[in-house]
């Protein structure tokens, strides 16, 4: 019984320690980066494949193919890192992204190419600021390494999209709206985890005292 009580005590302290360690290791911006990169893949992979088939110009078809392929790799990467860090990720594009997908799909010919290039360039410009910020400021080594890979991918995609010659000034100025899906840990959740750990530890200590008293 003493062994069981000791195991319970250790589990309680581990629960407290893990909750605090998670809060210290990840900033809200770290979680936001993982979520936004995942969201980007959810709409840019199918849109890139679509452009590879429907683009009027050969350049747009080629750019769409490369962006889709890159995001498949990046999506595998972000899901692996998020699982390692215990960060939940979205499983579908957000409302803005769904609207962009519908808008692009509704176009044909040269208008399709122009809408594709500008929507994706604006979206990449929006996320680039966050990726660069996290790359320079995160305290988590796994997030920093991932942010570096994401920076390289976003810069490559912006260059590819600009190479179509279709990107307009408003896209370069990053005027597209971007909705943010936040799944960062809240103070309430952290407090609950810590309290549960403390309660478990307290109950275990009580059990140990009871056993010691009864045996004495």
C-alpha positions as CSV (number, residue, x, y, z in Angstrom):
1,X,0.0,0.0,0.0
2,X,2.9,2.3,0.8
3,X,4.2,1.7,-2.7
4,X,0.9,2.5,-4.3
5,X,0.7,5.7,-2.3
6,X,4.2,6.7,-3.3
7,X,3.3,6.1,-7.0
8,X,0.2,8.2,-6.7
9,X,2.3,11.0,-5.0
10,X,4.8,11.0,-7.9
11,X,2.0,11.1,-10.5
12,X,0.5,14.1,-8.7
13,X,3.7,16.0,-8.7
14,X,4.4,15.0,-12.3
15,X,1.0,16.4,-13.3
16,X,1.8,19.7,-11.7
17,X,5.3,19.8,-13.3
18,X,4.0,18.9,-16.8
19,X,1.3,21.6,-16.7
20,X,3.8,24.3,-15.6
21,X,6.5,23.0,-18.1
22,X,4.0,23.2,-21.0
23,X,3.1,26.8,-20.0
24,X,6.7,27.8,-19.9
25,X,7.7,26.0,-23.1
26,X,5.1,27.4,-25.4
27,X,4.0,31.0,-26.0
28,X,0.5,31.8,-27.5
29,X,2.3,32.8,-30.7
30,X,4.0,29.4,-30.9
31,X,0.6,27.7,-30.9
32,X,-0.8,30.2,-33.3
33,X,2.0,29.5,-35.8
34,X,1.3,25.8,-35.7
35,X,-2.4,26.4,-36.2
36,X,-2.0,28.8,-39.0
37,X,0.5,26.7,-40.9
38,X,-2.0,23.8,-40.6
39,X,-4.8,26.0,-41.8
40,X,-2.7,27.1,-44.7
41,X,-2.2,23.5,-45.8
42,X,-5.8,22.7,-45.5
43,X,-6.8,25.1,-48.3
44,X,-3.6,25.6,-50.3
45,X,-3.0,21.9,-51.0
46,X,-6.4,21.4,-52.8
47,X,-6.2,24.9,-54.3
48,X,-2.6,24.2,-55.6
49,X,-3.8,20.9,-57.1
50,X,-6.7,22.7,-58.7
51,X,-4.5,25.4,-60.2
52,X,-2.1,22.7,-61.6
53,X,-5.1,21.4,-63.6
54,X,-7.1,24.5,-64.3
55,X,-4.6,27.3,-64.7
56,X,-4.7,28.9,-68.1
57,X,-1.0,29.7,-68.2
58,X,1.7,27.1,-67.9
59,X,3.4,29.2,-65.2
60,X,0.4,29.2,-63.0
61,X,-0.1,25.4,-63.4
62,X,3.6,24.9,-62.5
63,X,3.3,27.2,-59.4
64,X,0.2,25.5,-58.2
65,X,1.9,22.1,-58.5
66,X,4.9,23.3,-56.5
67,X,2.9,25.0,-53.8
68,X,0.7,21.9,-53.3
69,X,3.7,19.6,-53.1
70,X,5.5,21.9,-50.6
71,X,2.4,22.1,-48.4
72,X,2.0,18.4,-48.3
73,X,5.5,18.1,-46.8
74,X,4.9,21.1,-44.5
75,X,1.6,19.7,-43.3
76,X,3.2,16.4,-42.3
77,X,5.8,18.5,-40.5
78,X,3.4,20.7,-38.6
79,X,1.3,17.8,-37.5
80,X,4.3,15.9,-36.2
81,X,5.6,18.9,-34.2
82,X,2.1,19.7,-32.9
83,X,1.7,16.1,-31.7
84,X,5.1,16.2,-30.0
85,X,4.1,19.4,-28.1
86,X,0.5,18.5,-27.4
87,X,-1.0,21.2,-29.5
88,X,-4.4,20.5,-31.1
89,X,-4.8,21.5,-34.7
90,X,-7.8,22.4,-36.9
91,X,-9.1,19.8,-39.4
92,X,-10.8,22.1,-41.9
93,X,-10.2,25.5,-43.5
94,X,-11.6,28.5,-41.7
95,X,-14.5,30.6,-43.0
96,X,-12.3,33.1,-44.9
97,X,-10.3,30.3,-46.5
98,X,-13.4,28.5,-47.6
99,X,-14.6,31.7,-49.2
100,X,-11.3,32.2,-51.0
101,X,-11.5,28.6,-52.3
102,X,-15.0,29.2,-53.6
103,X,-14.0,32.5,-55.2
104,X,-11.0,31.0,-57.0
105,X,-13.0,27.9,-58.2
106,X,-15.7,30.2,-59.6
107,X,-13.2,31.8,-62.1
108,X,-12.0,30.7,-65.5
109,X,-9.3,31.5,-67.9
110,X,-7.0,34.5,-67.1
111,X,-9.3,35.6,-64.3
112,X,-8.7,32.3,-62.6
113,X,-5.0,32.7,-62.8
114,X,-5.1,36.3,-61.5
115,X,-7.4,35.4,-58.6
116,X,-5.3,32.4,-57.7
117,X,-2.0,34.3,-57.7
118,X,-3.4,37.3,-55.7
119,X,-5.3,35.4,-53.1
120,X,-2.4,33.0,-52.3
121,X,0.1,35.8,-52.3
122,X,-1.9,37.9,-49.9
123,X,-2.4,34.9,-47.6
124,X,1.3,34.1,-47.6
125,X,2.2,37.7,-46.9
126,X,-0.2,37.6,-43.9
127,X,1.3,34.5,-42.3
128,X,4.9,35.5,-43.1
129,X,5.0,38.2,-40.3
130,X,3.9,35.7,-37.7
131,X,6.4,33.0,-38.9
132,X,9.3,35.5,-38.7
133,X,8.2,36.8,-35.3
134,X,8.1,33.3,-33.8
135,X,11.4,32.3,-35.5
136,X,13.1,35.2,-33.8
137,X,11.4,35.1,-30.4
138,X,10.3,31.6,-29.5
139,X,11.9,29.9,-26.5
140,X,11.0,26.4,-27.7
141,X,13.6,24.6,-29.8
142,X,11.2,22.5,-31.7
143,X,9.1,25.5,-32.6
144,X,12.1,27.5,-33.6
145,X,13.3,24.7,-36.0
146,X,9.9,24.4,-37.5
147,X,9.5,28.1,-37.9
148,X,12.8,28.2,-39.8
149,X,11.4,25.6,-42.2
150,X,8.1,27.5,-42.5
151,X,9.9,30.8,-43.2
152,X,11.8,29.1,-46.1
153,X,8.6,27.6,-47.5
154,X,6.6,30.9,-47.3
155,X,9.4,32.9,-48.9
156,X,9.7,30.4,-51.7
157,X,5.9,30.5,-52.3
158,X,5.8,34.3,-52.4
159,X,8.6,34.3,-54.9
160,X,6.8,31.6,-57.0
161,X,3.5,33.5,-57.0
162,X,5.2,36.8,-57.9
163,X,6.9,35.1,-60.8
164,X,3.5,34.7,-62.5
165,X,3.5,38.4,-63.2
166,X,-0.1,38.6,-62.0
167,X,0.4,39.7,-58.4
168,X,-1.1,43.2,-57.8
169,X,-0.2,45.9,-55.3
170,X,-2.9,45.1,-52.8
171,X,-1.6,41.6,-52.5
172,X,1.9,42.8,-52.0
173,X,0.7,45.1,-49.2
174,X,-1.0,42.1,-47.6
175,X,-4.6,43.5,-47.4
176,X,-6.3,40.1,-47.3
177,X,-8.2,39.3,-44.1
178,X,-7.0,36.4,-42.1
179,X,-9.2,34.8,-39.4
180,X,-7.2,33.3,-36.5
181,X,-8.2,30.0,-34.9
182,X,-6.7,30.0,-31.4
183,X,-6.4,26.8,-29.4
184,X,-3.8,28.1,-27.0
185,X,-3.9,26.8,-23.4
186,X,-5.9,29.2,-21.2
187,X,-5.0,30.3,-17.8
188,X,-8.1,28.5,-16.5
189,X,-7.0,25.2,-18.0
190,X,-3.5,25.6,-16.6
191,X,-4.8,26.4,-13.2
192,X,-7.1,23.4,-13.3
193,X,-4.3,21.1,-14.2
194,X,-2.1,22.4,-11.4
195,X,-4.9,22.2,-8.9
196,X,-5.7,18.6,-9.8
197,X,-2.0,17.7,-9.3
198,X,-1.9,19.4,-6.0
199,X,-5.1,17.7,-4.9
200,X,-3.7,14.3,-6.0
201,X,-0.5,15.0,-4.1
202,X,-2.5,16.1,-1.0
203,X,-4.7,13.1,-1.0
204,X,-1.7,10.8,-1.3
205,X,0.1,12.5,1.6
206,X,-3.0,12.0,3.6
207,X,-3.1,8.3,2.7
208,X,0.6,7.9,3.7
209,X,-0.1,9.6,7.1
210,X,-3.1,7.3,7.7
211,X,-1.1,4.2,6.9
212,X,1.8,5.3,9.1
213,X,-0.6,6.1,11.9
214,X,-2.5,2.8,11.6
215,X,0.7,0.8,11.5
216,X,2.1,2.7,14.4
